[in-house]
Amino acid sequence: MSSSPDSPSLSIVIATRESQLALWQAEHVQQLLVARGHRVSLLGMTTRGDQILDRTLSKVGGKGLFVKELETALEEGRADIAVHSLKDVPMQLPAGFALACVMEREDPRDAFVSPRFASLDEVPRSGVVGTSSLRRQVLLQALRPDLRIEPLRGNVNTRLRKLDEGQYDAIVLAAAGLKRLGLHERIRSIFEPEQMLPAAGQGALGIEIRAGRADLTAALAPLAHQRTWLTVTAERAVSRAMGGSCSMPLAAHGQWQDDGTLRLRAAWGDVEQRVPLVRAEGAAPVTTLEQADALGLDVAGRLRAAGAVGAA
């Protein structure tokens, strides 16, 4: 397929992390753009988030550690676009940057992975489950307060290796990452949102550019998926309103209803388990990003009213 007349052929450099999953995501976007007549190359980079593996993200600066170097490459003109897992993108982009495209979502749910047990229910009392997500930690604690939830860092293959070495009885990973890497067989069961509400943006890819690049905006427009964009905008609005980052145990997940409204659910927990899990939800017709944002702000307000504590 050649590029359309109103979107001329471009030479595009994609900044990407060098983890297997990040490279899959960048190569996926590369293939889609090449099919539309563009010339596309990759600029592989190692981010601070990839380098710091001995501490949880919430203690070393948050998920922005995964995108800062990529944004620097955009700012310096070494790259044109950056492909991100949206759940890793800070809720507020720095001045001068824009989210130019949100692509159709893969499975947004969490996956239970274990060589010994078929589901969370089968893990024995005091079993060790690995995750470094505070969201997953509080939701796991709500489901199974008898378990030991231990930190787990590294890329997908590193986490699976630690599991296979016996350091954990089970681990929880994003289903999307496992499916994208062809590791479907490692998924023993899937947590439905009713059990474990996903993170804002989980399973969706976002493409970041320098603001004002109309040529890139036009080139990326055919890759965008409007319903996903609206959904993750509402989810991210909850997180932004709560001051959300990876240092906050917060979930937000939207699902479209048969009547065309967007149902948005959120959950907040206390890692120290001093207060029970707080949940809130709302629904509204959503056809614009502004309406999606408003729904997210409404649900965040309900979450606070129910007892959730946002960041200062």
Residue pairs with C-beta under 8 A, 6 or more apart in sequence:
1 35
1 36
1 37
2 9
2 36
2 37
3 9
3 10
3 36
3 37
3 38
3 219
4 36
6 218
7 36
7 218
7 219
7 221
7 222
8 215
9 37
9 38
9 39
10 38
10 39
10 80
10 215
10 216
10 219
11 38
11 39
11 40
12 33
12 38
12 39
12 40
12 41
12 80
12 81
12 216
12 219
13 40
13 41
13 42
13 43
13 78
13 79
13 80
13 81
14 26
14 29
14 30
14 40
14 41
14 42
14 43
14 79
14 80
14 81
14 82
14 83
15 43
15 45
15 69
15 70
15 73
15 74
15 78
15 79
15 81
15 82
16 22
16 23
16 25
16 26
16 42
16 43
16 44
16 45
16 70
16 82
16 83
17 23
17 44
17 45
17 46
17 47
17 50
17 66
17 70
18 44
18 45
18 46
18 50
19 50
19 155
19 156
20 155
20 156
20 157
20 181
21 85
21 155
21 156
21 177
21 180
21 181
22 83
22 85
23 42
23 44
24 180
24 181
25 83
25 85
25 180
25 205
26 42
26 83
27 42
28 180
28 205
29 40
29 81
29 83
29 103
29 205
29 207
29 223
30 40
30 41
30 42
32 223
33 40
33 219
33 223
34 40
36 219
36 222
38 219
43 73
43 78
43 79
45 69
45 70
45 73
46 69
47 65
47 66
47 67
47 68
47 69
47 70
48 60
48 61
48 65
48 66
48 68
48 69
49 57
49 63
49 65
49 66
49 88
50 66
50 155
52 60
52 65
53 153
53 154
53 158
54 153
55 153
56 132
56 151
56 153
57 63
57 65
57 132
57 153
57 246
57 247
58 134
58 245
58 246
58 247
59 247
62 90
62 245
62 246
62 247
63 87
63 88
63 89
63 90
63 245
63 246
64 90
64 245
66 84
66 88
67 82
67 84
67 88
67 89
67 90
67 208
70 79
70 82
70 84
70 208
71 82
71 94
71 97
71 208
73 79
73 82
74 80
74 81
74 82
74 97
74 208
74 209
74 210
75 96
75 210
80 209
80 213
80 216
81 100
81 207
81 208
81 209
81 216
81 220
82 207
82 208
82 209
83 205
83 206
83 207
84 205
84 206
84 207
84 208
85 176
85 177
85 201
85 202
85 204
85 205
85 206
86 102
86 200
86 201
86 202
86 204
86 205
86 206
86 232
86 236
87 174
87 199
87 200
87 201
87 202
87 203
87 204
89 99
89 201
89 206
89 208
90 245
91 200
91 236
91 239
91 240
91 244
91 245
92 240
93 99
93 208
96 210
96 211
97 208
97 209
97 210
97 211
98 208
98 209
98 210
98 211
98 212
99 206
99 207
99 208
100 207
100 208
100 209
100 213
100 216
100 217
100 220
101 206
101 207
101 220
101 221
101 223
101 224
102 204
102 205
102 206
102 207
102 224
102 225
102 228
102 229
102 232
103 204
103 205
103 206
103 207
103 223
103 224
103 225
103 228
104 225
104 228
105 176
105 203
105 204
105 225
105 228
105 231
105 232
106 175
106 176
106 179
106 180
106 203
106 204
107 175
107 176
107 179
107 190
107 203
108 175
108 176
108 198
108 202
108 203
108 204
108 253
109 175
109 190
109 191
109 192
109 193
109 196
109 198
109 202
109 203
110 136
110 172
110 173
110 174
110 175
110 190
110 191
110 196
110 198
110 202
111 172
111 173
111 174
111 175
111 178
111 186
111 187
111 188
111 189
111 190
111 191
112 119
112 120
112 170
112 172
112 187
112 188
112 189
112 190
112 191
113 160
113 163
113 170
113 171
113 172
113 173
113 178
113 186
113 187
113 188
114 123
114 163
114 169
114 170
114 171
114 188
115 163
115 164
116 169
116 170
117 123
117 127
117 169
117 170
117 188
118 188
118 189
119 188
119 189
120 129
120 140
120 143
120 144
120 170
120 189
120 191
123 129
123 144
123 147
123 169
123 170
124 169
125 146
125 147
126 146
126 147
126 148
127 147
127 148
127 169
127 170
128 147
128 148
128 150
128 167
128 168
128 169
128 170
129 140
129 144
129 147
129 148
129 149
129 150
129 168
129 169
129 170
129 171
129 172
130 149
130 150
130 151
130 152
130 159
130 162
130 163
130 167
130 168
130 170
130 171
130 172
131 137
131 140
131 149
131 151
131 152
131 171
131 172
132 151
132 152
132 153
133 172
133 199
133 246
134 246
134 247
134 248
134 249
134 271
135 197
135 199
135 249
135 250
135 251
135 269
136 172
136 196
137 149
137 249
137 269
137 271
138 249
138 267
138 268
138 269
138 270
138 271
138 273
138 277
139 195
139 196
139 197
139 251
139 267
139 269
139 277
140 147
140 149
140 172
140 196
141 147
141 149
141 269
141 273
142 269
142 276
142 277
143 195
143 196
145 273
150 168
152 159
152 162
152 168
152 171
153 159
154 162
156 173
156 177
156 178
156 181
156 183
159 171
159 173
160 171
160 183
160 186
162 168
162 171
163 170
163 171
170 188
172 191
172 196
174 202
174 203
175 187
175 190
175 203
176 202
176 203
178 184
178 186
178 187
193 253
193 255
193 265
196 251
197 251
197 252
197 253
197 265
197 266
197 267
198 251
198 253
199 250
199 251
199 252
199 253
200 232
200 235
200 236
200 238
200 239
200 244
200 250
200 251
200 252
200 253
201 232
201 235
201 236
202 253
204 228
204 231
204 232
206 232
207 220
207 223
209 216
209 217
209 220
227 256
229 289
230 262
230 286
230 287
230 288
230 289
230 291
230 292
231 254
231 255
231 256
231 262
231 292
232 254
233 289
233 292
233 293
233 296
234 252
234 254
234 262
234 264
234 286
234 292
234 293
234 295
234 296
234 299
235 252
235 253
235 254
235 264
235 296
236 252
236 296
237 292
237 293
237 294
237 295
237 296
237 297
237 300
238 244
238 250
238 252
238 264
238 266
238 296
238 297
238 299
238 300
238 303
239 245
239 248
239 250
239 252
240 296
241 296
241 297
241 300
241 301
241 310
242 248
242 250
242 268
242 300
242 303
242 304
242 308
242 310
242 311
243 310
243 311
243 312
244 250
244 310
244 311
245 311
247 311
248 268
248 310
248 311
249 268
249 269
249 270
249 271
250 266
250 267
250 268
250 308
251 265
251 266
251 267
251 268
252 264
252 265
252 266
252 296
252 299
253 264
253 265
253 266
254 262
254 263
254 264
254 265
254 295
255 262
255 263
255 265
256 262
256 263
257 263
257 283
260 285
261 283
261 284
261 285
261 286
262 283
262 284
262 285
262 286
262 292
262 295
263 281
263 282
263 283
264 281
264 282
264 283
264 295
264 296
264 299
265 279
265 280
265 281
265 299
266 279
266 280
266 281
266 299
266 300
266 302
266 303
267 277
267 278
267 279
267 280
268 277
268 278
268 303
268 308
268 309
269 277
269 278
270 309
275 307
278 303
278 306
278 307
278 308
279 303
279 306
280 299
280 302
280 303
280 305
280 306
280 308
281 299
281 302
282 295
282 298
282 299
282 302
283 295
284 291
284 294
284 295
284 298
285 291
286 292
286 295
300 310
304 310
